[in-house]
Amino acid sequence: MAADASTEKAEAQLTSTVYAPVTLSTSTKKQMKYVLVTGGVVSGLGKGVTASSIGVVLKSCGLRVTSIKIDPYLNTDAGTMSPFEHGEVFVLDDGGEVDLDLGNYERFLDITLTKENNITTGKIYQASQCNEPAIWRIKFLLSVINKERRGDYLGKTVQVVPHITDAIKDWIESVSIIPIDGKHEAADVCVIELGGTVGDIESMPFIEALRQLSFSLGKENFCLVHVSLIPVLGVVGEQKTKPTQHSVRELRALGLTPDLLACRSAQPLREGTKEKLSQFCHVPVSNILNVHDVPNIWHIPLLLWKQNAHEAILKQLSFPWQVFTAKDADFQNWANMAESYDRITNSVKIAMVGKYTGLADSYLSVVKALLHACVSCSLRPSVEWIAASDLEDESARSTPQAHAAAWETLTRCSCILVPGGFGDRGVSGMILAAKYARENNIPYLGICLGMQISVIEFSRYVLRMERANSEEFDPQTPYPVVIFMPEGSRTHMGSTMRLGSRRTFFRDPTCITSKLYGNSSFVDERHRHRYEVNPDFVRKLESAGLKFVASDESGKRMEVLELPDHPYYVGVQFHPEFKSRPGKPSALFLGFILAARGQLQAHLNKV
């Protein structure tokens, strides 16, 4: 009865005056154009970067672009997935824990997406609740299972087709009109990336839904770009087209025909290879794009632009492409950025001391934020990956060579970064890294767990509380300097952390962090944590020299710490990497790199 009452209340809200201010402008009501990016042959071809790059070239033509990522797995979101298996969990302003490709979209297109821009099978099937008064949400958040329980299907047999496919189509069409760039109007084009590889069983409902969507929209509103692999056999040296032929054949058998092929290869495609692909895949030679290996991924939009990918897509979508393509000058900034990076020769060594160093994608946003900061300083980032567990004393006994190599690498670096993570593995090594940075005046940036690590380290080695720890690692510690947040859930892991954009207020306007943010009194950054600094220990820590310079609106939840009289020793509870952009580096990452080069004070003097 309670569930029925809450559902009725949600439905009643649809017609209430709550939604009176929400009016769809003329441009919101226009027909949305869709570009679908699929992948074939193998996974990991770079569909996300390709989709983002397509967005960049279309945006350079004067179009406003939004993005959707479809992940066919049954998880509701990426929040509970291992970084080793799926890479980092990217966090959005609204608290969505999503696939890392949405990070690529935001960085490339400089937009702000929502959790609904990441569709999963779990979301489609899950009986969701509508808690937010947004007119576009209720349309698809009353999921298929929930509708069946309410009797919405009038006794019909609920099936994958049409009920699941209809829910997918509704979701796509509803999300595509959400404003993503600060304006109140829908975008012109929605780029959809279908995760996985064509032929995967789990993606079949999505492919069928997209087939139906393309048919109902018409060819002039739907463009399909298929990303495939063109391998080269070492002995023969010939570019093989057969894998792509089979991939396209399977896609066509499912009712979707590619309009463009984006062919991944080590070297540029030969003309004979393009002609063969055109003949057997029914795609014009002019629409076969070569996405070969490049020095950095910022070159991918340049590759597409030089091959007139924008013209082909605009023609397919019935845009007046002759008008749009006259704006080549808008693309110059991106080209300058990509090409200038290739000319940079100086570098800075950065020690990344973490838990998931075996897979670089586990810290993708951190790596990108370091790149953005380094480029703004005319430097190349040289990231030295150090497994935190190799720094521990136990490692000296069990794997002495790895232990010695880890410490040698750490001492060669100009700065030390400890990123976020969960669990106790490697924590002792992170504490030792923080101690080394503090005692040797090495610039240090601790993010989320990295901030908590610096608190534990300071408590143990400065305050002499040898058993100081986080409740996450030692529930029985006599000095719980880091505690479980009171509002957190101990029974459910998914979406139960403190998530999304939260406002942080500076307590000390003269602190380094405030100056880096332009002497602002507050900053909005994204969070993802369930543990926090214990407010009962703040006064004791500060009396010993560790300063907490920013907190939340209550003044009790510590957000930023600094160590005075240190070149740069900063810990933040939030994740500044998630809002870093090419050409707009995160303030804290910029300060970190400047400190490593001894240029921070000169920069602060200009603020």
KEZA-206987 format. One line per 5 residues: number of its first residue (from 0); their letters; for each residue x, y, z of C-alpha. Coordinates in steps of 0.25 Angstrom, whole numbers, always signed. Example, Ala and Ser with C-alpha at 12.3 -4.5 7.8 and 13.67 -1.06 7.14 Angstrom:
# residues 2
0) as) +49/-18/+31 | +55/-4/+29
***
This chain:
# residues 607
0) maada) +0/+0/+0 | +11/+10/+3 | +18/+7/-10 | +5/+9/-17 | +3/+22/-10
5) steka) +16/+27/-13 | +14/+24/-28 | +1/+31/-28 | +8/+43/-22 | +18/+43/-33
10) eaqlt) +8/+42/-43 | +0/+53/-37 | +12/+62/-38 | +12/+61/-53 | +0/+70/-54
15) stvya) +3/+79/-42 | +8/+93/-42 | +22/+88/-39 | +24/+87/-53 | +18/+100/-58
20) pvtls) +31/+107/-60 | +36/+96/-69 | +33/+100/-83 | +39/+94/-95 | +45/+105/-105
25) tstkk) +43/+104/-120 | +57/+98/-122 | +54/+88/-111 | +42/+83/-119 | +50/+82/-132
30) qmkyv) +54/+68/-137 | +66/+62/-130 | +77/+56/-139 | +84/+44/-135 | +98/+38/-138
35) lvtgg) +100/+24/-133 | +114/+19/-131 | +115/+3/-131 | +127/-6/-130 | +131/-19/-136
40) vvsgl) +142/-30/-137 | +148/-27/-123 | +145/-18/-111 | +154/-7/-107 | +155/-1/-121
45) gkgvt) +153/+13/-115 | +138/+15/-118 | +137/+25/-107 | +148/+34/-112 | +142/+33/-126
50) assig) +129/+37/-121 | +135/+48/-114 | +143/+53/-126 | +130/+52/-135 | +124/+61/-125
55) vvlks) +136/+71/-125 | +135/+72/-141 | +120/+74/-140 | +121/+85/-129 | +132/+92/-138
60) cglrv) +122/+93/-149 | +113/+101/-139 | +104/+90/-134 | +101/+87/-120 | +104/+73/-116
65) tsiki) +99/+63/-105 | +103/+49/-103 | +98/+36/-97 | +105/+23/-94 | +98/+10/-94
70) dpyln) +105/-1/-85 | +97/-14/-87 | +102/-20/-74 | +91/-23/-63 | +98/-14/-53
75) tdagt) +89/-2/-50 | +102/+7/-51 | +117/+6/-50 | +117/+9/-35 | +120/-5/-30
80) mspfe) +129/-10/-41 | +144/-13/-39 | +153/-3/-46 | +162/-14/-50 | +150/-20/-58
85) hgevf) +143/-7/-63 | +153/+4/-61 | +150/+16/-53 | +136/+20/-48 | +133/+34/-53
90) vlddg) +124/+43/-44 | +115/+54/-50 | +109/+66/-43 | +96/+60/-40 | +103/+48/-33
95) gevdl) +103/+38/-44 | +113/+27/-44 | +115/+24/-58 | +124/+18/-69 | +137/+25/-71
100) dlgny) +133/+29/-86 | +124/+39/-80 | +137/+46/-75 | +142/+46/-89 | +129/+53/-94
105) erfld) +130/+63/-83 | +145/+66/-85 | +144/+67/-101 | +131/+74/-102 | +132/+83/-89
110) itltk) +118/+79/-85 | +111/+74/-72 | +103/+61/-73 | +93/+54/-64 | +93/+40/-59
115) ennit) +82/+37/-69 | +92/+39/-80 | +97/+25/-76 | +87/+15/-79 | +89/+0/-74
120) tgkiy) +80/-12/-75 | +79/-11/-60 | +73/+2/-61 | +63/-2/-71 | +58/-14/-63
125) qasqc) +59/-8/-49 | +47/-3/-42 | +52/+11/-40 | +46/+23/-32 | +44/+37/-36
130) nepai) +49/+46/-25 | +53/+58/-34 | +43/+68/-39 | +47/+68/-54 | +37/+66/-64
135) wrikf) +45/+57/-73 | +49/+47/-63 | +36/+40/-60 | +34/+36/-74 | +45/+25/-73
140) llsvi) +48/+24/-58 | +35/+16/-56 | +42/+4/-61 | +36/-8/-69 | +35/-17/-56
145) nkerr) +29/-6/-48 | +19/-4/-59 | +15/-19/-60 | +13/-19/-45 | +3/-8/-46
150) gdylg) -4/-14/-57 | -1/-3/-67 | +0/-14/-78 | -15/-17/-77 | -12/-32/-75
155) ktvqv) -3/-34/-87 | +9/-43/-87 | +21/-34/-84 | +32/-37/-94 | +46/-32/-98
160) vphit) +39/-27/-111 | +32/-18/-110 | +32/-14/-96 | +47/-14/-93 | +50/-8/-106
165) daikd) +40/+3/-104 | +45/+6/-91 | +59/+8/-97 | +54/+17/-108 | +46/+25/-98
170) wiesv) +59/+27/-90 | +67/+31/-101 | +57/+41/-107 | +55/+47/-93 | +69/+48/-89
175) siipi) +74/+54/-102 | +66/+67/-100 | +72/+70/-86 | +80/+83/-87 | +95/+80/-85
180) dgkhe) +103/+93/-87 | +96/+103/-78 | +86/+107/-88 | +71/+104/-86 | +69/+98/-100
185) aadvc) +71/+84/-105 | +84/+80/-113 | +84/+79/-128 | +90/+65/-129 | +91/+53/-119
190) vielg) +103/+44/-121 | +100/+30/-115 | +110/+20/-112 | +106/+5/-111 | +116/-2/-102
195) gtvgd) +121/-15/-105 | +123/-22/-118 | +112/-25/-129 | +107/-39/-127 | +108/-39/-112
200) iesmp) +95/-46/-106 | +93/-35/-95 | +93/-24/-105 | +82/-30/-114 | +70/-23/-108
205) fieal) +77/-9/-110 | +81/-12/-124 | +66/-16/-127 | +62/-3/-120 | +72/+5/-128
210) rqlsf) +67/-2/-141 | +53/+2/-138 | +57/+16/-134 | +65/+18/-147 | +52/+13/-155
215) slgke) +43/+22/-148 | +52/+35/-149 | +55/+33/-164 | +69/+33/-170 | +70/+48/-170
220) nfclv) +70/+48/-154 | +79/+36/-152 | +93/+33/-155 | +101/+20/-152 | +116/+20/-150
225) hvsli) +122/+6/-149 | +136/+5/-142 | +144/-7/-147 | +158/-13/-147 | +167/-14/-159
230) pvlgv) +178/-24/-154 | +191/-26/-162 | +197/-40/-162 | +212/-39/-158 | +217/-48/-169
235) vgeqk) +209/-43/-180 | +208/-29/-177 | +194/-27/-183 | +182/-20/-177 | +171/-30/-175
240) tkptq) +157/-25/-177 | +150/-39/-175 | +147/-36/-160 | +141/-23/-163 | +133/-30/-174
245) hsvre) +127/-40/-165 | +124/-30/-154 | +116/-21/-164 | +109/-33/-169 | +105/-37/-155
250) lralg) +100/-23/-152 | +92/-22/-165 | +86/-36/-162 | +81/-29/-149 | +74/-18/-157
255) ltpdl) +85/-7/-156 | +93/-2/-168 | +105/+7/-165 | +106/+20/-172 | +121/+22/-169
260) lacrs) +132/+13/-165 | +142/+17/-155 | +154/+7/-157 | +164/+6/-146 | +178/+2/-151
265) aqplr) +193/+4/-147 | +196/+11/-160 | +187/+19/-170 | +178/+11/-179 | +183/+8/-193
270) egtke) +173/+12/-205 | +171/-2/-209 | +167/-6/-195 | +157/+6/-195 | +151/+1/-208
275) klsqf) +150/-13/-204 | +143/-9/-191 | +133/+0/-199 | +130/-12/-209 | +127/-22/-198
280) chvpv) +121/-13/-187 | +112/-4/-196 | +118/+9/-191 | +124/+19/-200 | +139/+21/-201
285) sniln) +137/+36/-196 | +130/+30/-184 | +141/+21/-179 | +149/+28/-169 | +163/+24/-165
290) vhdvp) +165/+25/-150 | +180/+21/-149 | +189/+21/-137 | +193/+36/-134 | +203/+42/-124
295) niwhi) +191/+47/-114 | +176/+45/-115 | +174/+60/-117 | +178/+57/-132 | +166/+48/-134
300) plllw) +156/+60/-137 | +167/+65/-146 | +167/+52/-153 | +152/+52/-155 | +152/+67/-159
305) kqnah) +163/+65/-170 | +155/+53/-176 | +142/+62/-176 | +135/+53/-166 | +126/+65/-162
310) eailk) +122/+67/-176 | +117/+53/-178 | +110/+53/-165 | +103/+66/-168 | +99/+61/-181
315) qlsfp) +93/+48/-175 | +85/+56/-165 | +80/+66/-176 | +87/+78/-169 | +91/+90/-179
320) wqvft) +105/+85/-178 | +111/+96/-187 | +107/+106/-177 | +112/+99/-165 | +126/+95/-171
325) akdad) +129/+109/-174 | +133/+110/-159 | +147/+104/-160 | +153/+115/-151 | +145/+109/-139
330) fqnwa) +153/+97/-140 | +167/+104/-139 | +168/+104/-124 | +166/+89/-123 | +177/+87/-134
335) nmaes) +186/+97/-128 | +185/+89/-114 | +187/+75/-121 | +199/+80/-129 | +206/+88/-118
340) ydrit) +206/+76/-109 | +214/+69/-119 | +225/+80/-119 | +227/+80/-103 | +240/+74/-99
345) nsvki) +241/+76/-84 | +234/+67/-75 | +231/+65/-60 | +232/+52/-52 | +220/+49/-44
350) amvgk) +218/+38/-34 | +205/+32/-35 | +204/+23/-22 | +191/+15/-23 | +184/+2/-21
355) ytgla) +179/-1/-36 | +192/+3/-43 | +191/-10/-51 | +181/-3/-60 | +183/+11/-65
360) dsyls) +168/+13/-67 | +166/+12/-53 | +171/+26/-51 | +167/+31/-64 | +162/+45/-60
365) vvkal) +174/+47/-51 | +183/+44/-62 | +175/+54/-71 | +175/+65/-61 | +190/+63/-59
370) lhacv) +191/+64/-74 | +183/+77/-75 | +191/+83/-64 | +204/+79/-70 | +201/+85/-84
375) scslr) +197/+98/-78 | +211/+98/-72 | +217/+94/-85 | +221/+81/-79 | +219/+66/-82
380) psvew) +214/+57/-71 | +223/+46/-68 | +214/+37/-58 | +222/+27/-50 | +212/+16/-46
385) iaasd) +215/+11/-32 | +207/+0/-25 | +205/+5/-11 | +207/-9/-6 | +221/-10/-11
390) ledes) +225/+2/-2 | +221/-6/+11 | +231/-12/+21 | +225/-26/+18 | +229/-24/+3
395) arstp) +243/-22/+8 | +243/-37/+13 | +234/-44/+3 | +238/-37/-10 | +251/-29/-7
400) qahaa) +254/-25/-22 | +240/-19/-24 | +241/-12/-11 | +254/-6/-14 | +250/-2/-28
405) awetl) +237/+5/-23 | +245/+13/-13 | +255/+17/-24 | +244/+21/-33 | +238/+29/-22
410) trcsc) +250/+37/-18 | +253/+41/-33 | +240/+48/-35 | +237/+63/-33 | +223/+61/-27
415) ilvpg) +214/+50/-21 | +200/+48/-23 | +191/+38/-15 | +177/+36/-22 | +164/+30/-17
420) gfgdr) +161/+16/-14 | +154/+6/-5 | +159/-5/+4 | +171/-7/+13 | +181/-13/+3
425) gvsgm) +193/-4/+1 | +189/+7/+11 | +202/+5/+19 | +210/+8/+7 | +201/+21/+4
430) ilaak) +204/+25/+18 | +219/+24/+16 | +218/+31/+3 | +211/+43/+10 | +221/+43/+21
435) yaren) +232/+43/+11 | +226/+55/+4 | +223/+63/+17 | +237/+61/+23 | +245/+64/+10
440) nipyl) +237/+76/+5 | +232/+68/-7 | +219/+74/-13 | +207/+65/-9 | +193/+64/-14
445) giclg) +184/+54/-7 | +170/+52/-13 | +159/+46/-5 | +166/+34/+1 | +179/+41/-1
450) mqisv) +174/+52/+9 | +170/+42/+19 | +183/+36/+18 | +190/+49/+21 | +182/+50/+33
455) iefsr) +185/+36/+38 | +200/+39/+35 | +200/+52/+43 | +193/+46/+55 | +203/+34/+55
460) yvlrm) +216/+41/+53 | +214/+55/+58 | +203/+53/+69 | +210/+40/+73 | +196/+32/+73
465) erans) +202/+20/+67 | +189/+12/+65 | +182/+24/+59 | +174/+19/+47 | +161/+20/+39
470) eefdp) +149/+11/+43 | +149/+6/+29 | +163/-1/+32 | +162/-4/+47 | +148/-3/+53
475) qtpyp) +154/-5/+67 | +165/+6/+66 | +166/+15/+79 | +168/+27/+70 | +158/+27/+59
480) vvifm) +163/+40/+52 | +154/+36/+40 | +140/+31/+42 | +128/+25/+35 | +119/+36/+31
485) pegsr) +106/+36/+40 | +97/+37/+28 | +103/+25/+21 | +98/+11/+19 | +105/-1/+24
490) thmgs) +96/-11/+17 | +96/-6/+2 | +108/-1/-6 | +101/+4/-18 | +98/+19/-19
495) tmrlg) +99/+20/-3 | +112/+29/-3 | +112/+44/-2 | +112/+47/-17 | +112/+58/-27
500) srrtf) +115/+73/-27 | +115/+79/-13 | +119/+93/-8 | +132/+94/+0 | +134/+107/+8
505) frdpt) +148/+112/+11 | +150/+115/+25 | +164/+122/+23 | +163/+132/+11 | +179/+133/+11
510) citsk) +181/+118/+8 | +187/+113/-4 | +175/+105/-9 | +166/+118/-8 | +176/+126/-16
515) lygns) +177/+115/-27 | +162/+116/-28 | +163/+130/-31 | +162/+135/-16 | +148/+129/-16
520) sfvde) +140/+128/-3 | +135/+114/-8 | +136/+104/-19 | +127/+93/-25 | +134/+80/-27
525) rhrhr) +129/+65/-28 | +130/+55/-17 | +130/+40/-15 | +132/+35/-1 | +126/+29/+11
530) yevnp) +137/+32/+21 | +141/+46/+26 | +151/+52/+36 | +146/+51/+50 | +142/+65/+55
535) dfvrk) +146/+61/+69 | +161/+61/+65 | +161/+73/+57 | +165/+83/+68 | +176/+74/+72
540) lesag) +181/+72/+58 | +181/+87/+56 | +188/+90/+69 | +200/+81/+64 | +201/+89/+51
545) lkfva) +191/+82/+41 | +181/+92/+36 | +167/+89/+31 | +165/+101/+22 | +151/+97/+16
550) sdesg) +138/+90/+21 | +124/+87/+16 | +113/+97/+20 | +111/+91/+34 | +126/+94/+37
555) krmev) +128/+80/+43 | +131/+72/+31 | +146/+75/+27 | +148/+76/+12 | +162/+82/+10
560) lelpd) +175/+81/+18 | +188/+88/+16 | +201/+88/+23 | +207/+102/+25 | +222/+104/+22
565) hpyyv) +222/+93/+12 | +223/+95/-3 | +210/+88/-6 | +204/+78/+3 | +189/+78/+0
570) gvqfh) +178/+68/+3 | +164/+69/-2 | +152/+60/+1 | +146/+63/-13 | +150/+59/-27
575) pefks) +155/+71/-34 | +160/+62/-46 | +145/+60/-51 | +143/+75/-55 | +157/+77/-62
580) rpgkp) +156/+80/-76 | +166/+82/-88 | +170/+97/-87 | +163/+98/-74 | +172/+90/-64
585) salfl) +167/+87/-50 | +173/+98/-40 | +178/+88/-30 | +185/+80/-41 | +191/+92/-47
590) gfila) +196/+97/-33 | +202/+83/-31 | +210/+83/-44 | +214/+97/-42 | +219/+94/-28
595) argql) +227/+82/-34 | +234/+92/-43 | +236/+102/-33 | +227/+112/-40 | +215/+112/-30
600) qahln) +218/+125/-23 | +220/+133/-35 | +207/+128/-40 | +200/+132/-27 | +206/+145/-27
605) kv) +199/+148/-40 | +185/+144/-34
***
